[in-house]
Amino acid sequence: MDRVKNWFSSDSSRGLTLIGLPFGFSLLLLAAPMLLIFFLGFWTQDYLVLDRSFSPDNYIEAWTEPIYRDLML
């Protein structure tokens, strides 16, 4: 019990407490848009209409077409 009490009063625990919330917030602000883009890649678009049915065609085209591979590399 003393070990836990000593850790919570140490400098490293105070540092982790101070950095924890901003780190979590920045991770959320970076991860959420990237996940959204990844999942939107499975939908297809027909001019102005977004087809929400699941289809991996966009990713297949991105990895099989030479121009897209060259751009990604």
N, CA, C and O of each residue as an XYZ file, in Angstrom:
292
protein
N       0.822     -1.199      0.000
C       0.000      0.000      0.000
C       0.865      1.262      0.000
O       0.538      2.260     -0.643
N       1.974      1.192      0.734
C       2.861      2.358      0.773
C       3.488      2.625     -0.584
O       3.731      3.773     -0.957
N       3.750      1.538     -1.325
C       4.357      1.691     -2.643
C       3.411      2.442     -3.584
O       3.848      3.313     -4.336
N       2.130      2.109     -3.545
C       1.139      2.782     -4.385
C       0.980      4.233     -3.963
O       0.885      5.125     -4.806
N       0.950      4.466     -2.659
C       0.814      5.834     -2.150
C       2.028      6.675     -2.545
O       1.886      7.841     -2.915
N       3.213      6.085     -2.467
C       4.425      6.808     -2.845
C       4.454      7.108     -4.340
O       4.934      8.162     -4.756
N       3.933      6.169     -5.157
C       3.947      6.409     -6.596
C       3.030      7.557     -6.968
O       3.380      8.373     -7.820
N       1.858      7.636     -6.343
C       0.920      8.705     -6.677
C       1.424     10.075     -6.239
O       0.982     11.093     -6.771
N       2.327     10.114     -5.291
C       2.869     11.405     -4.861
C       4.204     11.716     -5.535
O       4.840     12.715     -5.199
N       4.639     10.883     -6.478
C       5.931     11.107     -7.131
C       5.804     12.087     -8.292
O       4.704     12.403     -8.747
N       6.945     12.554     -8.754
C       6.981     13.503     -9.872
C       6.499     12.858    -11.170
O       5.830     13.505    -11.975
N       6.836     11.595    -11.371
C       6.423     10.944    -12.615
C       4.910     10.784    -12.686
O       4.340     10.896    -13.772
N       4.252     10.530    -11.582
C       2.791     10.414    -11.632
C       2.155     11.775    -11.889
O       1.148     11.867    -12.590
N       2.731     12.826    -11.330
C       2.206     14.166    -11.610
C       2.396     14.532    -13.083
O       1.532     15.161    -13.694
N       3.538     14.130    -13.642
C       3.788     14.398    -15.062
C       2.815     13.647    -15.955
O       2.291     14.204    -16.920
N       2.573     12.374    -15.631
C       1.608     11.592    -16.414
C       0.196     12.152    -16.279
O      -0.579     12.127    -17.235
N      -0.136     12.650    -15.103
C      -1.455     13.250    -14.911
C      -1.595     14.516    -15.758
O      -2.651     14.767    -16.338
N      -0.544     15.295    -15.826
C      -0.603     16.534    -16.596
C      -0.657     16.284    -18.096
O      -1.334     17.014    -18.819
N       0.046     15.267    -18.570
C       0.113     15.016    -20.003
C      -1.002     14.096    -20.482
O      -1.285     14.055    -21.679
N      -1.636     13.363    -19.588
C      -2.628     12.355    -19.967
C      -3.820     12.914    -20.719
O      -4.172     12.394    -21.778
N      -4.445     13.945    -20.210
C      -5.629     14.514    -20.855
C      -5.310     15.143    -22.212
O      -6.017     14.853    -23.177
N      -4.285     15.988    -22.336
C      -3.966     16.516    -23.669
C      -3.568     15.435    -24.665
O      -3.908     15.525    -25.845
N      -2.850     14.411    -24.202
C      -2.456     13.323    -25.085
C      -3.682     12.561    -25.571
O      -3.788     12.257    -26.760
N      -4.602     12.250    -24.677
C      -5.831     11.554    -25.072
C      -6.663     12.379    -26.027
O      -7.215     11.843    -26.988
N      -6.763     13.674    -25.781
C      -7.533     14.565    -26.646
C      -6.905     14.659    -28.032
O      -7.616     14.604    -29.036
N      -5.589     14.799    -28.100
C      -4.927     14.889    -29.403
C      -5.013     13.564    -30.145
O      -5.149     13.553    -31.368
N      -4.936     12.454    -29.434
C      -5.093     11.146    -30.063
C      -6.487     11.001    -30.651
O      -6.649     10.472    -31.750
N      -7.488     11.466    -29.926
C      -8.862     11.426    -30.427
C      -9.017     12.307    -31.671
O      -9.680     11.912    -32.629
N      -8.418     13.479    -31.659
C      -8.532     14.389    -32.798
C      -7.780     13.885    -34.020
O      -8.111     14.270    -35.142
N      -6.788     13.043    -33.835
C      -6.061     12.477    -34.969
C      -6.654     11.152    -35.424
O      -6.750     10.901    -36.625
N      -7.049     10.312    -34.495
C      -7.519      8.969    -34.838
C      -8.928      8.987    -35.413
O      -9.220      8.225    -36.335
N      -9.794      9.822    -34.901
C     -11.188      9.836    -35.363
C     -11.308     10.191    -36.848
O     -12.016      9.483    -37.565
N     -10.663     11.237    -37.346
C     -10.765     11.520    -38.781
C     -10.135     10.439    -39.657
O     -10.641     10.152    -40.741
N      -9.036      9.839    -39.198
C      -8.407      8.794    -40.002
C      -9.289      7.548    -40.079
O      -9.374      6.914    -41.131
N      -9.938      7.199    -38.984
C     -10.867      6.071    -39.011
C     -12.076      6.374    -39.890
O     -12.565      5.497    -40.602
N     -12.555      7.606    -39.841
C     -13.689      7.997    -40.678
C     -13.332      7.896    -42.158
O     -14.129      7.402    -42.955
N     -12.155      8.355    -42.525
C     -11.710      8.262    -43.919
C     -11.581      6.812    -44.348
O     -11.954      6.455    -45.465
N     -11.049      5.968    -43.456
C     -10.913      4.550    -43.775
C     -12.281      3.913    -44.029
O     -12.451      3.188    -45.009
N     -13.242      4.174    -43.168
C     -14.564      3.567    -43.340
C     -15.338      4.171    -44.512
O     -16.127      3.474    -45.150
N     -15.129      5.441    -44.800
C     -15.775      6.054    -45.971
C     -15.219      5.484    -47.268
O     -15.877      5.558    -48.306
N     -14.027      4.922    -47.223
C     -13.433      4.308    -48.409
C     -14.182      3.071    -48.876
O     -14.010      2.652    -50.021
N     -14.996      2.486    -48.039
C     -15.771      1.311    -48.419
C     -17.097      1.677    -49.075
O     -17.797      0.792    -49.567
N     -17.458      2.954    -49.093
C     -18.678      3.399    -49.758
C     -18.326      3.870    -51.161
O     -17.186      4.256    -51.420
N     -19.283      3.841    -52.056
C     -19.063      4.326    -53.418
C     -19.912      5.569    -53.666
O     -20.899      5.818    -52.973
N     -19.507      6.334    -54.663
C     -20.199      7.577    -54.977
C     -20.605      7.558    -56.435
O     -19.810      7.227    -57.314
N     -21.845      7.913    -56.677
C     -22.366      8.042    -58.021
C     -22.796      9.490    -58.203
O     -23.926      9.857    -57.881
N     -21.903     10.296    -58.712
C     -22.050     11.740    -58.865
C     -22.333     12.383    -57.511
O     -21.401     12.531    -56.720
N     -23.562     12.771    -57.204
C     -23.856     13.409    -55.931
C     -24.502     12.467    -54.920
O     -24.843     12.887    -53.814
N     -24.669     11.216    -55.283
C     -25.329     10.252    -54.403
C     -24.275      9.335    -53.794
O     -23.452      8.764    -54.510
N     -24.304      9.198    -52.481
C     -23.365      8.334    -51.781
C     -24.041      7.001    -51.497
O     -25.024      6.934    -50.759
N     -23.503      5.943    -52.092
C     -24.038      4.601    -51.897
C     -23.385      3.997    -50.659
O     -22.175      3.771    -50.653
N     -24.158      3.734    -49.619
C     -23.618      3.286    -48.336
C     -23.495      1.774    -48.215
O     -23.258      1.267    -47.119
N     -23.648      1.055    -49.299
C     -23.460     -0.390    -49.217
C     -21.959     -0.699    -49.180
O     -21.156     -0.022    -49.822
N     -21.600     -1.727    -48.420
C     -20.200     -2.091    -48.230
C     -19.612     -2.643    -49.520
O     -20.161     -3.567    -50.119
N     -18.480     -2.062    -49.945
C     -17.814     -2.523    -51.148
C     -16.321     -2.211    -51.056
O     -15.950     -1.052    -50.875
N     -15.468     -3.212    -51.175
C     -14.020     -2.957    -51.130
C     -13.446     -2.530    -52.477
O     -12.227     -2.519    -52.646
N     -14.290     -2.182    -53.427
C     -13.821     -1.845    -54.776
C     -12.854     -0.667    -54.802
O     -11.912     -0.668    -55.594
N     -13.062      0.324    -53.965
C     -12.163      1.480    -53.951
C     -10.746      1.080    -53.554
O      -9.776      1.530    -54.164
N     -10.630      0.237    -52.536
C      -9.309     -0.189    -52.100
C      -8.672     -1.149    -53.099
O      -7.457     -1.118    -53.293
N      -9.462     -1.986    -53.725
C      -8.929     -2.890    -54.754
C      -8.389     -2.081    -55.928
O      -7.308     -2.366    -56.445
N      -9.142     -1.083    -56.339
C      -8.688     -0.236    -57.454
C      -7.433      0.549    -57.071
O      -6.531      0.720    -57.892
N      -7.377      1.021    -55.840
C      -6.216      1.799    -55.412
C      -4.943      0.968    -55.391
O      -3.864      1.508    -55.633
N      -5.030     -0.327    -55.111
C      -3.839     -1.164    -55.039
C      -3.531     -1.887    -56.340
O      -2.431     -2.418    -56.491
N      -4.474     -1.926    -57.296
C      -4.201     -2.633    -58.546
C      -3.891     -1.700    -59.709
O      -3.193     -2.106    -60.638
N      -4.376     -0.483    -59.692
C      -4.089      0.468    -60.768
C      -2.671      1.026    -60.604
O      -2.319      1.493    -59.521
N      -1.863      0.984    -61.648
C      -0.470      1.441    -61.535
C      -0.333      2.916    -61.160
O       0.589      3.275    -60.426
N      -1.218      3.769    -61.641
C      -1.088      5.198    -61.341
C      -1.296      5.483    -59.858
O      -0.601      6.323    -59.288
N      -2.242      4.796    -59.231
C      -2.489      4.991    -57.809
C      -1.346      4.426    -56.961
O      -0.966      5.024    -55.954
N      -0.803      3.284    -57.366
C       0.341      2.722    -56.655
C       1.533      3.668    -56.713
O       2.212      3.880    -55.708
N       1.787      4.236    -57.890
C       2.909      5.170    -58.036
C       2.709      6.410    -57.167
O       3.657      6.904    -56.556
N       1.482      6.909    -57.113
C       1.210      8.083    -56.292
C       1.388      7.788    -54.809
O       1.910      8.624    -54.071
N       0.960      6.605    -54.364
C       1.102      6.255    -52.945
C       2.554      6.028    -52.562
O       2.966      6.365    -51.453
N       3.325      5.461    -53.468
C       4.746      5.228    -53.166
C       5.530      6.518    -53.273
O       6.741      6.524    -53.055
